[in-house]
Amino acid sequence: MASEAAIEVPAEVAAVEEVAEVAKKQPHKLERKWTFWYDNQSNPKQGAAWGSTLRKAYSFDTVEEFWCLYDQIFRPSKLPTNADFHLFKAGTEPKWEDPECANGGKWTVTSNIKANLDNMWLETLMALIGEQFDEADEICGVVASVRQRQDKLSLWTKTASNEAVQNSIGRKWKEILDVTDKISYSFHDDSRRERSAKGRYTV
């Protein structure tokens, strides 16, 4: 843990293990285990491969651990520009190359207000760990991306070609976030070929 925390991870992450001790009393188990990841691309080293700055922060599988972690460190609005925060199912890395993500895509919501980003992040985290999606097995995780012009939240799923399932997830996510504007779904395959890939589905 100490070696991971020393590499461009917020200082608070180093104290996560101590915080988690509180959660060991009468834990309420979640349906599945989840992992937080952190990626700070604000000062990339020249020639560094994509994903080389990605770091696993902490895994949890109880309600208590989640709240201890969230209350201590996990606020996207506090991250530096060009940093990403991820919550993915344990065993799945937030990379296109991961077998769970390779044939998938993502729904994306944008925000110009930091407080809105934090609220949407929390609502999404609670929906994921609380199994609020009917197609929960289809979801890989969520990414909060802090950018200079516009922040965004992306919900990653496994099977991009299944339009009916993706649209169902997209509609449910909009309901959870109370978003009225249209949101779009892009395929990871399209994003690999073109940085500004157009969305395939819209809800």
C-alpha positions, -999 to 999 in steps of 0.1 A, spaced: 0 0 0 28 24 9 45 20 -24 13 27 -44 5 57 -23 39 72 -29 34 74 -67 13 104 -75 -16 93 -53 -33 118 -30 -16 118 4 -48 107 21 -47 74 4 -18 64 27 -42 65 56 -69 44 41 -59 12 58 -63 29 92 -96 42 82 -108 8 71 -102 -6 105 -133 11 117 -154 -8 92 -144 -42 105 -171 -41 133 -204 -56 122 -198 -51 84 -227 -52 60 -215 -72 30 -222 -59 -5 -233 -82 -34 -198 -79 -49 -163 -65 -43 -153 -31 -58 -120 -13 -64 -111 24 -65 -84 34 -90 -66 67 -94 -49 80 -125 -31 114 -125 -21 124 -161 -14 160 -152 24 156 -155 30 125 -177 66 114 -182 78 118 -217 74 85 -236 53 69 -209 29 43 -221 -9 49 -217 -21 35 -184 13 37 -168 1 63 -142 -30 42 -133 -28 30 -96 -51 7 -76 -61 26 -45 -83 3 -24 -108 -26 -26 -138 -30 -4 -169 -52 -1 -189 -38 28 -211 -7 33 -190 5 62 -157 4 42 -173 23 14 -184 52 36 -151 53 55 -133 56 22 -157 80 6 -158 103 37 -120 105 38 -107 108 3 -129 101 -27 -142 135 -40 -135 141 -77 -137 179 -73 -106 178 -52 -85 161 -79 -60 180 -101 -69 187 -137 -64 157 -160 -69 132 -132 -93 103 -133 -110 85 -105 -125 50 -111 -147 26 -93 -147 -8 -110 -157 -43 -101 -128 -60 -84 -108 -80 -109 -116 -56 -138 -91 -29 -147 -104 4 -161 -87 -2 -194 -100 -10 -229 -77 -40 -230 -93 -57 -200 -113 -87 -211 -144 -74 -193 -142 -40 -212 -127 -50 -245 -161 -54 -264 -178 -26 -244 -184 11 -244 -195 39 -222 -223 63 -214 -211 98 -207 -225 128 -187 -207 161 -186 -206 188 -159 -194 224 -157 -199 226 -119 -176 208 -95 -204 203 -69 -226 186 -96 -197 163 -105 -194 152 -68 -231 147 -65 -234 126 -97 -203 106 -86 -218 97 -53 -253 89 -67 -236 66 -93 -214 49 -67 -244 42 -44 -264 29 -74 -236 5 -84 -228 -9 -50 -265 -10 -41 -272 -30 -73 -298 -6 -86 -294 -15 -122 -314 -44 -136 -284 -52 -159 -258 -49 -130 -237 -78 -145 -233 -58 -177 -217 -28 -159 -179 -27 -155 -176 5 -135 -176 43 -136 -149 70 -142 -149 106 -130 -126 127 -153 -115 161 -141 -107 184 -171 -100 221 -175 -129 229 -198 -155 204 -187 -156 175 -163 -173 142 -172 -186 110 -157 -185 78 -178 -203 46 -171 -185 16 -187 -204 -15 -198 -194 -49 -213 -214 -55 -244 -215 -25 -267 -234 -43 -295 -264 -50 -273 -283 -18 -280 -314 -27 -260 -294 -34 -228 -273 -3 -232 -303 19 -237 -319 4 -206 -288 12 -186 -285 47 -200 -322 55 -192 -317 41 -156 -286 62 -151 -303 94 -163 -331 87 -138 -306 81 -110 -287 113 -118 -319 133 -125 -305 144 -159 -329 157 -185 -304 164 -214 -297 136 -238 -266 115 -232 -248 93 -257 -231 59 -257 -198 54 -275 -180 21 -284 -145 16 -271 -135 3 -305 -146 36 -321 -126 56 -294 -95 36 -302 -96 46 -338 -108 82 -333 -103 104 -302 -136 122 -307 -157 92 -316 -194 99 -322 -220 82 -300 -238 51 -313 -268 53 -291 -286 83 -274 -312 84 -246 
